[in-house]
């Protein structure tokens, strides 16, 4: 391999690992030295969400930066576990390499697949065998309780669907959503706070299933809706500010008119 073809990634990765070792070392950063794997999980999740936003908005420059932040936290967590004599970064790399080879027998073995659907089916079958599911164990096992509720709802409904407990199509799930909304309206009229909360949850769960059966990821759909609302709200704020007023001082009817203008 010519000098110009040498991959610079290993050297850059080694430098990042050296920086982490220094931060955790005796003469390192007090804050970094005080952290534990449990305290760092929160920051890891925050960085993952920031990366997701950068990718979703196709912000290439920010995606590079956020990937770096996520990588830092992965290596930082590995370093802390190594200090605890639990496992090393090499152990992490070996385990994921073995898993990827094992779960892609159509690439690294003799298995033949017709399409991506068969790939997914094989993946799930191999994963289930790896987890050594005990007889009688629920098909819903394996969904992290700490996952965000929207993502957890999707994962649970997907597992139930694989056990053939599902609607035939999105129209069936939509009918269930309409039923739940009717129950929510009744709870609101009755002024029953606990029942209202329960019916809101049922309606949200039903809507997740509508999205799933319609072929859309509910998290992506909701993120798009929130982003659209933010953009329109900011334009409404700008329109009001141009008149020298605060948004809170504008009547609701005028806000509604401005909102419709912004939408169009």
C-alpha positions in Angstrom: 0.0 0.0 0.0 1.4 3.4 -1.0 2.0 6.0 1.7 -0.8 8.1 0.2 -3.2 5.2 0.6 -2.6 4.6 4.3 -5.8 4.9 6.2 -5.4 7.8 8.8 -8.3 6.5 10.9 -6.4 4.2 13.2 -3.9 6.9 14.1 -6.7 9.4 14.8 -8.6 6.8 16.8 -5.4 6.1 18.9 -5.0 9.8 19.5 -8.6 10.1 20.8 -8.1 7.1 23.1 -4.9 8.8 24.4 -6.9 11.9 25.2 -9.5 9.9 27.1 -6.8 8.1 29.0 -5.3 11.5 29.9 -8.6 12.9 31.0 -9.2 9.9 33.3 -5.6 9.9 34.5 -4.2 11.2 37.9 -3.4 14.6 36.3 -6.6 14.7 34.2 -9.9 16.5 34.4 -11.6 16.4 37.9 -15.1 16.2 36.3 -14.1 13.4 33.9 -12.4 11.4 36.6 -15.6 11.6 38.8 -17.8 10.0 36.2 -19.0 6.4 36.1 -20.7 4.4 33.4 -24.1 5.1 35.0 -23.6 8.9 35.0 -22.4 8.9 31.4 -25.3 7.1 29.9 -27.4 10.3 30.0 -24.8 12.3 28.1 -24.5 9.4 25.6 -28.2 9.5 24.9 -28.2 13.3 24.5 -25.3 13.1 21.9 -27.2 10.3 20.1 -30.3 12.6 19.7 -28.1 15.5 18.5 -26.6 13.2 15.9 -30.0 12.0 14.9 -31.1 15.6 14.4 -28.1 16.5 12.3 -28.6 13.4 10.1 -32.4 14.1 9.8 -31.7 17.7 8.6 -28.9 16.5 6.3 -26.5 18.9 8.0 -23.2 17.2 6.9 -20.8 19.4 8.8 -22.8 19.0 12.1 -23.2 15.3 11.5 -19.4 14.9 11.4 -19.1 16.8 14.7 -21.9 14.9 16.4 -20.5 11.5 15.2 -17.3 12.6 17.0 -19.2 13.3 20.2 -20.9 9.9 20.1 -17.6 8.2 19.3 -16.0 10.0 22.3 -18.7 8.7 24.6 -18.5 5.2 23.3 -14.7 5.1 23.9 -15.1 6.9 27.2 -17.6 4.2 28.4 -15.2 1.5 27.2 -12.3 3.1 29.1 -14.3 3.2 32.3 -15.2 -0.4 32.0 -11.6 -1.3 31.3 -10.6 0.5 34.5 -13.2 -1.6 36.4 -11.6 -4.7 34.8 -15.0 -5.6 33.3 -13.9 -5.7 29.6 -11.7 -3.8 27.2 -12.3 -1.9 23.9 -10.8 -4.9 22.1 -13.5 -7.1 23.7 -16.2 -4.7 22.5 -14.7 -4.8 19.0 -14.3 -8.6 18.9 -17.9 -9.1 20.2 -19.5 -6.8 17.6 -17.4 -8.3 14.8 -18.5 -11.8 15.7 -22.1 -10.7 16.0 -22.2 -9.0 12.6 -20.6 -12.0 10.9 -23.0 -14.4 12.6 -26.0 -12.3 11.7 -25.0 -11.9 8.1 -24.7 -15.6 6.9 -25.8 -14.5 3.5 -22.7 -12.4 3.2 -20.1 -14.3 5.3 -21.6 -17.8 4.9 -23.5 -20.0 2.4 -27.0 -18.8 3.2 -28.9 -17.4 0.2 -31.6 -14.7 0.4 -34.0 -13.3 -2.2 -34.4 -9.9 -0.7 -34.1 -7.6 2.3 -37.3 -9.2 3.8 -35.5 -12.5 4.1 -32.5 -10.7 5.6 -34.6 -9.3 8.3 -36.3 -12.6 9.0 -33.0 -14.4 9.3 -31.7 -11.6 11.6 -34.6 -12.0 13.9 -34.3 -15.8 14.0 -30.6 -15.7 14.7 -31.0 -13.0 17.4 -33.7 -15.1 19.1 -31.4 -18.1 19.1 -28.6 -16.0 20.6 -30.8 -14.8 23.4 -31.7 -18.4 24.4 -35.4 -17.5 24.9 -36.7 -19.8 27.6 -39.9 -21.8 26.8 -42.9 -19.8 27.7 -41.1 -16.5 27.6 -43.1 -13.6 26.3 -42.6 -12.6 22.7 -42.5 -9.0 24.0 -39.3 -9.7 25.9 -36.2 -7.7 25.0 -37.8 -4.2 24.6 -35.9 -1.9 27.0 -38.1 -0.3 29.6 -35.8 2.8 29.5 -36.5 3.4 25.8 -38.5 6.5 24.9 -42.2 5.7 25.1 -42.8 6.3 21.4 -40.0 4.0 20.3 -41.0 1.4 22.9 -44.6 1.4 21.7 -43.4 0.8 18.1 -41.1 -2.1 19.2 -43.8 -3.7 21.4 -46.4 -3.5 18.6 -43.9 -4.9 16.0 -43.2 -7.9 18.3 -46.9 -8.5 18.8 -47.4 -8.3 15.0 -44.8 -10.9 14.4 -46.9 -13.2 16.7 -49.8 -12.4 14.3 -51.6 -10.2 16.7 -52.3 -7.3 14.5 -54.8 -5.5 12.3 -55.0 -6.4 8.6 -54.0 -2.9 7.5 -53.7 0.8 8.6 -57.5 1.3 8.2 -58.1 -1.3 11.0 -55.7 0.5 13.3 -57.3 3.8 12.4 -60.7 2.5 13.4 -59.2 1.5 16.8 -57.8 5.0 17.1 -61.2 6.6 16.5 -62.6 4.3 19.1 -60.0 5.4 21.6 -60.6 9.1 20.8 -64.3 8.6 21.5 -63.4 7.2 24.9 -61.0 10.1 25.5 -63.8 12.6 24.7 -66.1 10.8 27.1 -63.4 10.9 29.8 -62.9 14.6 29.3 -66.6 15.3 29.5 -66.8 13.3 32.7 -63.9 15.2 34.2 -62.0 12.1 35.2 -58.2 13.0 35.2 -56.9 9.4 35.7 -59.2 8.1 32.9 -58.2 10.9 30.6 -54.5 10.1 31.1 -55.2 6.4 30.4 -57.2 7.2 27.2 -54.6 9.6 26.0 -52.1 6.8 26.3 -54.4 4.4 24.5 -54.9 6.9 21.6 -51.1 7.5 21.3 -50.4 3.8 21.2 -53.1 3.3 18.6 -51.7 6.1 16.5 -48.3 4.4 16.6 -49.9 1.3 15.1 -51.6 3.4 12.4 -48.1 4.8 11.4 -46.5 1.4 11.5 -49.1 -0.2 9.3 -49.1 2.8 6.9 -45.3 2.3 6.5 -44.1 5.3 8.4 -41.9 5.5 11.5 -43.8 7.4 14.2 -40.7 9.0 15.6 -39.8 10.4 12.2 -43.3 11.6 11.5 -43.6 13.3 14.9 -40.2 14.9 14.5 -41.2 16.3 11.2 -44.5 17.7 12.6 -42.6 19.4 15.5 -40.1 20.9 13.2 -42.8 22.2 10.9 -44.7 23.7 13.9 -41.5 25.4 15.1 -40.8 26.9 11.7 -44.3 28.3 11.4 -44.4 29.6 15.0 -41.1 31.5 14.5 -42.5 33.1 11.3 -45.6 34.1 13.2 -43.4 35.6 15.9 -41.5 37.5 13.3 -44.7 38.8 11.7 -45.9 40.1 15.1 -42.5 41.6 16.0 -42.6 43.5 12.7 -45.6 45.4 14.1 -43.7 46.3 17.2 -45.7 44.1 19.5 -45.1 41.0 21.7 -46.9 37.8 20.7 -48.5 37.5 24.1 -50.2 40.9 23.5 -51.9 39.8 20.3 -55.5 38.4 20.4 -56.0 34.8 19.7 -58.2 35.6 16.7 -55.4 37.7 15.2 -52.8 34.9 16.0 -55.1 32.5 14.1 -55.2 34.8 11.1 -51.4 35.2 11.1 -51.0 31.5 11.5 -53.1 30.7 8.5 -51.1 33.2 6.5 -47.9 31.7 7.5 -49.2 28.2 6.6 -50.1 29.3 3.1 
